[in-house]
Amino acid sequence: MNRSKGAAALLSALVFPGVGQWYLRRRRVALLFAAPALVAGYVYLNFALEEANAVAGQVLAGSVRLDPAAIAAQLEAQPMSWAVTLSGWVFVGCWVGSVAEALLRRE
């Protein structure tokens, strides 16, 4: 069965990095894109949940008003670590690389 490069690129773009390579039965290449994206996503999501939990605690304690603008200001005031920034770039790189690899691979 002939599997399309376009379908693989679309899967990688819309579902998750590496899914298109998995569809093309290129399992090792799929893991090269999916594994770092999973780790980066975990780091990023873990940071977001920790910050949300901290702000929720401040709201419950009364040090931050229950106002969307005040909560947004508090979240923006929190410094973002270099690891979180790097994980965002790694995820985007895996995503774009996965789509490009699916489109540009040789048949």
C-alpha positions in Angstrom: 0.0 0.0 0.0 1.4 3.4 -1.0 1.3 5.8 1.9 1.3 9.5 1.0 3.9 12.0 2.1 1.2 14.7 2.3 -1.0 12.6 4.6 2.1 12.0 6.8 2.9 15.7 6.9 -0.7 16.5 7.8 -0.7 14.0 10.6 2.5 15.4 12.0 1.2 18.9 11.8 -2.3 18.3 13.3 -1.8 15.4 15.7 1.7 15.3 17.2 5.3 15.4 16.0 6.4 12.0 14.7 2.9 10.6 14.0 3.4 11.1 10.2 6.6 9.1 10.3 4.8 6.4 12.3 2.1 6.4 9.6 4.9 5.9 7.0 6.2 3.0 9.1 9.4 4.8 9.9 9.3 4.0 13.6 12.9 5.1 14.6 12.5 8.5 12.9 9.1 8.9 14.5 10.7 8.3 17.9 13.4 10.8 17.2 10.7 13.5 16.9 8.1 12.2 19.4 10.4 11.5 22.4 12.0 15.0 22.7 8.5 16.6 22.0 7.0 14.5 24.9 9.8 15.5 27.3 9.5 19.2 26.3 5.8 19.1 26.6 6.0 17.6 30.0 8.5 20.3 31.2 6.3 23.1 29.8 3.1 21.7 31.2 4.6 21.0 34.6 5.8 24.6 34.8 2.4 25.9 33.8 0.6 23.8 36.4 3.0 24.9 39.1 2.5 28.5 38.3 -1.3 28.1 38.2 -1.3 26.3 41.5 0.8 29.0 43.1 -1.5 31.8 41.9 -4.6 29.8 42.9 -3.0 29.6 46.4 -2.5 33.3 46.5 -6.1 33.9 45.4 -7.3 31.6 48.1 -5.1 33.3 50.7 -6.4 36.7 49.7 -3.1 38.2 48.6 -4.3 38.4 44.9 -7.8 39.6 44.1 -10.2 37.3 42.3 -10.1 39.4 39.2 -8.9 38.2 35.7 -6.7 41.3 35.2 -5.0 40.9 38.7 -4.4 37.1 38.1 -3.0 37.8 34.6 -0.7 40.5 36.1 0.5 38.1 38.7 1.2 35.4 36.1 3.1 37.8 33.9 5.2 38.9 36.9 6.5 35.4 37.4 9.9 34.8 35.8 10.1 32.0 33.3 13.2 29.7 33.6 15.5 29.0 30.7 14.5 25.4 30.8 10.9 26.2 30.1 11.9 28.5 27.2 14.2 25.9 25.8 11.5 23.2 26.1 9.1 25.4 24.1 11.7 25.8 21.3 12.4 22.1 21.3 8.8 21.3 21.0 8.3 23.7 18.1 11.5 22.4 16.4 10.3 18.9 16.7 6.9 19.8 15.3 8.3 21.8 12.3 11.0 19.3 11.7 8.6 16.4 11.7 6.4 18.1 9.1 9.4 19.1 6.9 10.9 15.6 7.1 7.6 14.0 6.1 7.3 16.3 3.1 11.0 16.2 2.0 11.8 12.5 2.5 12.8 10.4 -0.5 10.5 7.7 -1.7 
